[in-house]
Amino acid sequence: MRFAHLRRADSTAASLAVVDGADAILVSDLLSSPPATLQQLIEGGDDMLAALRSALASGEAQRHPLSDFGFDSAVLAPPAVLAVGLNYAAHSSELGLKTDSAPTVFTLWPNSLTAHEATTSWPRSLSETVDYEAELGVLIGRPAKDVDEDAALDHVWGYTVVNDITARNVQFAEAQWSRCKSFDGFTPTGPFAVTADEVADPQDLHIWTVVDGQTVQDASTGQMVRSVATLIAHLSQSLTLLPGTLISTGSPGGAGYSRDPQIFLRDRSTVTVGIDGIGELTTHCRIIEA
C-alpha cells in the first residue's frame, strides 16, 4: 500500500490517505477510529493495517483525484530520524572521507522535515554550498532491539524517499553533521511511504537525482557499503528502534560538491530525487539575501 499526508489548498491540516494510482482515499473514510498520521498507523501495528486493507478492499470509500491535494512530509513527528553517512563507497571517496569500520550515524532535527513540492530556503550568509543527496528512507514498524541481521527486515514497516540536503561549508567546519543537514526544510520526504511488501528487495532499487534538468546521481541501492538489514542490526545493538523511526541510509556518488565544475543548489533551483517503485520527490530552492 502507498500512503501520503495530503492537504487541500484551502486547509493547512494534513490528512492521511491511501494513494491508488491517480486517486486518493482518505483513511478517515475507511475506518471508524482512523489514525490521523502515518506515525499513528505504524503504532497501530499489523491489526490496524489489516483493518485498513479490508476496508479498502470493499471498494465503498470515496475516491478523490490526487491532483486536488498538496503534500505534507511523508513522515510527521517520528520518534527519531537517524541518518547514515558514507554508506556508498563512491560518495565517501568523492568527499575525501574514509568509510570507517562502523557506520557513521547522526540525527536529523524535526524542523528539517518538509514535503514534496515544498520550497526550502536558506540565507546566503549561512551557505552558498548547499548540496543534494538522494537516499532510501526506512521506516521501522516493530520495536527492534538486538536483532540479528537475518531478522532485521522483519522490523521494517515500509520505505520512503529522502533528500538529505546539506550545507557543505558547515559540514566541513564542524565535528558533527546534524546542524549542516538540519536547516529548516533540509529533509524533504515522500511524496509517499510504501509498505514493505511493495519492495521485494531494498538492495535492488534504482536511485537517482535530477538538478535543474541534469541527471547528477544515477545508482543502485545495491551499491550500499552496508545493507538496510546490516544497518538495522547494528543500530539496534545500542538503542531500541521504535515504531515510526526513520533511517536515512546514505547517498550514492554524484554529489554536487565533488563534481567538476561543482553543482550547488542555487536560488530557484529545482531538485528531484527518486527511487523506482517508491516515488519522485521534488524540492524548490530559494536563497534569502541577508
TACOR-V64656 format. One record per residue. N is the residue number from 1. RES is the residue in one letter. PSI is psi in whole degrees, -180 to 180 (999 if undefined). NEAR is the number of other C-alpha atoms within 8 Angstrom. Layout:
N_RES_PSI_NEAR, N_RES_PSI_NEAR
//
This chain:
1_M_156_7, 2_R_127_10, 3_F_155_13, 4_A_153_16, 5_H_115_14, 6_L_152_12, 7_R_143_13, 8_R_159_10, 9_A_-30_8, 10_D_15_4, 11_S_144_7, 12_T_-7_7, 13_A_135_5, 14_A_148_11, 15_S_138_11, 16_L_133_15, 17_A_151_12, 18_V_133_12, 19_V_123_13, 20_D_96_8, 21_G_-122_4, 22_A_9_8, 23_D_152_10, 24_A_134_12, 25_I_117_14, 26_L_133_12, 27_V_-30_14, 28_S_-18_11, 29_D_-6_9, 30_L_-31_12, 31_L_148_10, 32_S_-31_6, 33_S_76_5, 34_P_150_8, 35_P_140_10, 36_A_-23_10, 37_T_166_10, 38_L_-38_14, 39_Q_-45_12, 40_Q_-37_9, 41_L_-45_12, 42_I_-43_12, 43_E_-24_9, 44_G_-13_9, 45_G_-166_10, 46_D_-34_6, 47_D_-43_7, 48_M_-40_9, 49_L_-39_11, 50_A_-41_8, 51_A_-37_9, 52_L_-41_11, 53_R_-42_8, 54_S_-44_8, 55_A_-38_11, 56_L_-37_10, 57_A_-22_6, 58_S_-23_7, 59_G_14_6, 60_E_-18_6, 61_A_148_9, 62_Q_140_7, 63_R_142_8, 64_H_146_8, 65_P_129_9, 66_L_-29_9, 67_S_-12_6, 68_D_-6_8, 69_F_158_10, 70_G_174_9, 71_F_148_14, 72_D_174_13, 73_S_138_14, 74_A_-26_16, 75_V_121_12, 76_L_129_9, 77_A_51_6, 78_P_158_10, 79_P_-26_8, 80_A_151_8, 81_V_112_13, 82_L_131_12, 83_A_145_12, 84_V_124_13, 85_G_159_11, 86_L_42_14, 87_N_7_16, 88_Y_129_13, 89_A_-39_13, 90_A_-38_9, 91_H_-42_14, 92_S_-46_14, 93_S_-43_9, 94_E_-25_11, 95_L_-5_8, 96_G_29_6, 97_L_151_8, 98_K_135_7, 99_T_112_9, 100_D_174_6, 101_S_-23_4, 102_A_154_4, 103_P_146_12, 104_T_116_8, 105_V_137_8, 106_F_168_11, 107_T_152_9, 108_L_141_13, 109_W_147_9, 110_P_-25_8, 111_N_-16_8, 112_S_-16_14, 113_L_134_15, 114_T_-180_12, 115_A_165_14, 116_H_134_14, 117_E_11_9, 118_A_163_9, 119_T_125_9, 120_T_129_11, 121_S_155_10, 122_W_154_11, 123_P_137_10, 124_R_-31_10, 125_S_-22_7, 126_L_-37_6, 127_S_136_12, 128_E_13_9, 129_T_59_10, 130_V_128_12, 131_D_164_14, 132_Y_155_13, 133_E_111_14, 134_A_132_17, 135_E_148_14, 136_L_124_14, 137_G_134_12, 138_V_130_14, 139_L_123_14, 140_I_137_16, 141_G_-44_14, 142_R_146_10, 143_P_135_10, 144_A_116_13, 145_K_122_10, 146_D_44_9, 147_V_147_11, 148_D_153_7, 149_E_-37_10, 150_D_-27_6, 151_A_-1_9, 152_A_-41_14, 153_L_-16_10, 154_D_-17_5, 155_H_2_11, 156_V_126_12, 157_W_-40_12, 158_G_-166_13, 159_Y_154_13, 160_T_178_17, 161_V_138_20, 162_V_138_15, 163_N_109_14, 164_D_78_12, 165_I_140_11, 166_T_131_13, 167_A_102_13, 168_R_-37_12, 169_N_-37_8, 170_V_-40_10, 171_Q_-44_14, 172_F_-4_7, 173_A_-12_6, 174_E_156_7, 175_A_-22_6, 176_Q_160_7, 177_W_3_9, 178_S_-46_10, 179_R_-40_10, 180_C_-19_11, 181_K_7_15, 182_S_23_15, 183_F_159_10, 184_D_127_10, 185_G_12_13, 186_F_0_15, 187_T_72_14, 188_P_142_16, 189_T_150_17, 190_G_-151_17, 191_P_-21_16, 192_F_157_13, 193_A_126_15, 194_V_144_12, 195_T_156_11, 196_A_-31_10, 197_D_-13_6, 198_E_-14_8, 199_V_106_8, 200_A_-38_6, 201_D_110_6, 202_P_-9_9, 203_Q_17_11, 204_D_56_8, 205_L_134_12, 206_H_127_10, 207_I_138_16, 208_W_164_13, 209_T_139_14, 210_V_125_12, 211_V_119_12, 212_D_43_7, 213_G_-4_5, 214_Q_127_6, 215_T_121_9, 216_V_-20_11, 217_Q_137_13, 218_D_100_11, 219_A_-172_10, 220_S_144_11, 221_T_-14_12, 222_G_-12_9, 223_Q_2_10, 224_M_142_12, 225_V_-42_7, 226_R_128_8, 227_S_169_9, 228_V_-46_11, 229_A_-41_11, 230_T_-42_10, 231_L_-45_10, 232_I_-45_13, 233_A_-44_13, 234_H_-49_8, 235_L_-36_9, 236_S_-9_13, 237_Q_-31_10, 238_S_-16_8, 239_L_156_7, 240_T_120_10, 241_L_113_11, 242_L_155_11, 243_P_133_13, 244_G_-12_13, 245_T_133_13, 246_L_127_13, 247_I_118_11, 248_S_120_13, 249_T_13_13, 250_G_162_15, 251_S_143_12, 252_P_180_19, 253_G_165_12, 254_G_11_12, 255_A_150_15, 256_G_-32_11, 257_Y_-35_11, 258_S_-5_9, 259_R_159_9, 260_D_103_5, 261_P_161_4, 262_Q_148_8, 263_I_115_10, 264_F_160_11, 265_L_125_13, 266_R_173_10, 267_D_126_7, 268_R_13_8, 269_S_152_11, 270_T_127_11, 271_V_131_13, 272_T_123_11, 273_V_143_16, 274_G_155_13, 275_I_122_13, 276_D_134_8, 277_G_-11_7, 278_I_-49_12, 279_G_174_12, 280_E_126_11, 281_L_117_16, 282_T_137_11, 283_T_137_14, 284_H_140_12, 285_C_139_13, 286_R_135_12, 287_I_129_11, 288_I_125_8, 289_E_125_6, 290_A_999_5
//
